């Protein structure tokens, strides 16, 4: 480990220390001790490599933003502060590589008050450390406290909020009053609960961080597809059309019509029932069309009214189950002929209980063949 970090961490875990994490006042005192006594010889790139742990290419890139530094005093204080929060050397290096100017943040004027504010909100030091690793430049502004204070109740837990930030730190970097709050209020007006909003934003945090007018345009697009405000499918519709232009959506609708031989009314029915079909690739839709229409022999209208089939894994679920049922029919092992939709939609447990387990004696290899097919399909 690097010299500064070794000294600091060894002090934290020494027997004379009463806590695994230094009190803030003692931490600030320890952070002020510079490593170098000759500021005029301070070489930023070498410091980034030798002390921060960056690779040479990372250091070369980062040093361009730190050319004004004449002394390692403030960077030393920042690194010591991060160590005190529990960040490993690798985590600290990742922060610096993403945001070199983090080394210029004021420990006593910015970072310490931010940590104090987040602690007052109930966050532990490990949680704050996780936040630092994701927020980067957003963490070195005091407004981060008010954003976390607003988002924690909305997301219901720090873990949900953290999952969102892992997709991108935009909720920390966006304006709370002008962007995030108006977007949340608008989605609520559209009939989405806070739980829906969280489910919408965990995979796509930009939904809350985008320009409010753009979010309104997404809702308008969903309405044009036949999914109004207040609909239970609105969240899925927004996920489907998010950040897609009108031309791309129109092209996907046309492709669906041609691929599944749907009329305008049928494609509208399908999209309203399962908006996420708009997110499926052309290759994926083509493979499903060939299987469902040609091999299974389903009618286009049947699929249009049950479009959720198109959102299931073809190779990991739909095809293996179809072959199981087909085998059982041909072997005379089924008393009743189940619908294709029923066979692919039941849970895995229910499918096993109804179509696999009762036939262990008559078809001893069926369970293994089915499991192998599903596993192979999941790997594709």
N, C-alpha and C positions, 0 to 999 in steps of 0.2 A: 504494500500500500504506500501511497505517497507520504513524504515526510510530515507535512502539515497535518494530514488526516490521521496518520499514525499517532502523532502526539496527542491530538484532540481526542481520538477514540480511546486511547489508552487511559487518558485522564477520566473519561466517562465511566469506564468499567473498572477503575481501580477500587480496591477495598475501601478506601477512605471516602469514596463517593456514596452519598445516601440515596441516589436515584440513578436510573439508567439513562435519564435525559437531564441535562443541566438546567437549572432554573434560568430564566431569560436573562436576569441581571448578570449572573456569572458567565453565561454564554457570550454576552456582548463584551464582557471584559476579556475573555479568552480570545475573542475574535479580533481584537484590536492589535494583537502582537504580530508585526510583520515578519516574514521569513527572510527577506533580503534587506541588508543594511546599506545597500548602494543603489538607490533608485535610478541614478543616471545610467546604470548598466542594464536596466530592465529591458528584457527582450520578450515581447508579447508572445510570439510564436513558440519560443522555447518554453515559456511558462505554461502555455496551453497544453503542450505535449508532456512536459515533465511534472507539472503540478496538478493540472486538471485531468490528465489522462486521455486527451484527444489524440486521434491518429494524426499523422503529419498532414494529410490532405484536409482533414477537418480543421486543424489548427491554422493552416494557410488561409483557408476561406474565412474563418472566424476572426483572424488577426486584422483583416481589413476594416472591421467594424470597431476595433479596439486600438487603433494606431495612436489615439490621443492619450492612452494610459502611460504614465511616466513612473508608476510605482505599483508594486504588487499589494500594497496595503489594503485597498478596498476589496480586490479579488480574494485575498486571503481571508478577510472578514466574512465575505459571502460564502466561501467554501466551508469555513468553520461553522457558520450558521446552518448551512445545509446538513453538515455532518451531525450537528446537534439535533436536528429534526429526525435524523435516522436515515438519511439518504446514503446509499452506498456510493463508493467511488464511481462505479459504472453509471449509476443513476444521475449523479452530479455531472458527469461528463456528458451525458445525453442532454441534460438541461442546457449546459453551456454550448454544446454543438448546435442545438436548435435555436438558442437565443443568447448569443455571445454577450449582449449588453446586460444580461442578468448579472454579470460580474461587476457592473457599474452601479447596481442598485444600492441605495443607502440602507444599511442594516438597521440603524437606530431610527431613521426617519420613515422608512417604508416597510421593510420586511418584518421587523419586530412588531410594529403596530398591526400589520396584516395578520400575523400569526396570533397576536393577542385577540384580535377581533374574531377570528375563526374559532379560537378556543372558547370564547364567550358564547359562540353559537352551538357549542357542544362537540366540536370536532376534536379528535385525539391527535397527538403528534404523528402517529403512523398515517392517519387519514389525511392530514395536512401535507405530509411528505408525498403521498400519492397524488394529491392535488397539484403540488409543485411540479411533479414529473410530467403532468399533462398540460398544465396551464401555461408554463413557460413565461412569455412576456406579459401575459394577462395577470400573472401573480405579482408582478412588481408595480402594480397600481392599487391604491387603497380601495378603489371601487369594487375590487373582487369580493370584498366582504359583503357588500350590499347585494351583489348578484347571487352569492351563495345563500345568503339569508332568504332571498326570494325563491330560489330554485329548490332548496331542500324540502319545504312543505309541498311544493308542487310535485316533485318526483317521489315523495314519500319516504325516501331513505338516501343516505349517502351513497350506498352501493348502486342504486339506480342512476343517480346523478353521475357517479364515476363511470358507469358503463357508457353513458352518453358522451362524456368527455373523451373517452378512449377513441370514439369515432372522429373526434375533432374538437379543438378548444374554443369553437366559435361562441358558445354560450358565455364564456368568460371574456372574450374579446369584444362582443357586441354591446351596443348601448342598451342599458336596461330600460330606461324610460321611453326611448323613442322606437325601439325595435322589439325587444323580448316581451315586455308587458302588453303592448298593443296587439301583438300576435296571439298571445295567450288569451286575451279578452275576446278577440275576434273568433277564435276557435271555439271558445265557450258559447258565444252567441250563435255559432253554427250548430250547436247541439252536442258538441264533444265534451265528455266528462274529463276531469283531470287525469283519470286513468287512461282514457283514450289518447289524450295529448301526450302522455309519457310513452305509450306504446308507439305512437307516431314518431316521436322524436328520438327514442333510443337508437334506432337504426339510421335515422336521418336527422341529426341535430340541427342541420341548416334550416329545417322547417321553421324553427323559432327564431333563428338568427337572420333570416332573409328579410329583404325589404317588405314592409307590410303590404304594399300595393301588389307585390309579386305573389304573396300568399293569397290575397283576394282573387288574383287572376287564376290561381290553382283551383280555388273553390268554384269559381265561375266555370272553369273547364269541366270539373266534375258534374256540375249542374247540366251542362250541355250534353254530357254523356247519359243523362237521365238519372243522376244520383243527387237528389236535392239536399239542402241543409236539413239536418234533423234525421237523415236516413242512417240506419245502422251500418250501412256500407260506406259512409262518407270517409271514415278513416282509411279504409283500404283503397278507396278511390284516390285520395290525396297521395297515398304512398305510390300508387300506380302512375299518376301523372306528374309527380313532383319533378320540377326542373326539366320537363320534356316540352319541346316547342309544339305548336299546333300542327306543323308539317309532319313531325315524327308520329304524333298520335293519329293523324289522318292516315298516314301510310300503314301503321300497324292495324288499324281498323280494316283497311282495304285488304291487307294480307290475310287477316282472319277470315274475311268473307270468302276470298278465293280459295284458301287452304281447306276450309271446312265446308265449303259449298253452302254458305249461309246467305240468306236474304238480308236486306238492311234491318228488318225487324228482328231477325234471329241474332244478328251480331249485337244489336242493342240489348236484347234480352240477356245474352251471355255476359256482356261487359257489366251490366247492372248487377247480375248475380255474383260475378267473380271478377272484379276490376283488375286483379293482379295478373290476369291473362295478358294484359298490355305490357307487362314486364318480361314476359317469356320471349326468348330469342326466336328468331325465324327457324333456326335449325331444330330447336326443341319443339316448336309447334308443328313443323313438317313431320317429324318423327311420330308425334302423337296422332296426327291426322292419318298417316299411312297405317298405323296400327289399329286405331279405333274404327276407321271407315272401311279399310280394305280387309284386315284380318279378322277383327271382331265382328264386323258387319253392322255397326251401329248406324242409325239414320242421323243425318245432320241436325234435324230438329231435336232428337233425343239428347245430343251433346249440348246443343244451345241451351236447353233447359236444365242441364246438369254440368255447367262449365267447370265446377270445382274439380272434376276429373282431370282437367288439363293442368291443374296446379299440383297434382300428386306426382310423385316420382314414377316415371314410366318403367324404368328398368329395376328399381328397387322395391316397387310395390304393385303397380297395375299389371304389368306383364306376368310376373310370377303368380299372382293370384288368379289371373285369367287361365293360365295353364293348369293350375291345380284344379279349378272347377271343371275345366274341359276334360281333364283326365278322369275325374270322378264321374262325370256324366257318361263318358265313353265306357267306363268300367261298370256302369250300372250301380254305382255305390250311393247315388243321391236319390232320395225318395221324392224330393221336390226340386224343381228347377229354379234356383235363385236368380234374381235379376243381376245383370252385370254391375249396376250401380251399387246394389247391396253388398256384393262381394268385395268391391274395392274400397267402400267407405267405412265398413265396420272397423273397430279397433283391431290391433294386432292380436290382442288377447282373445277377442271374440272370434276372429277368423280361425285361430288355432283351435279353439274349443268346438267350433262348428264344422270346420272343413278338414282339419288335420288329425286331431286326437281320436275321433271316433273310428278312424280307419287304419289304426296302427297295425292291426293284424292282417287286414286285407291288402294293405299297401305299406309295408314296413319301411320302405325307403323314401316315402313321400315327404316326411318331415325334414329329413336331411337334404333332399333335393330342393325343397322350397327354401330352406335356410341358406343353402349355397347360392341359389339364384338371387335371393334378396341381397346377400352380402356382396355378390359380384356386381349387382346393379348399383349398390350404394357407392362402390369404389369407382364406378365409371364416371 
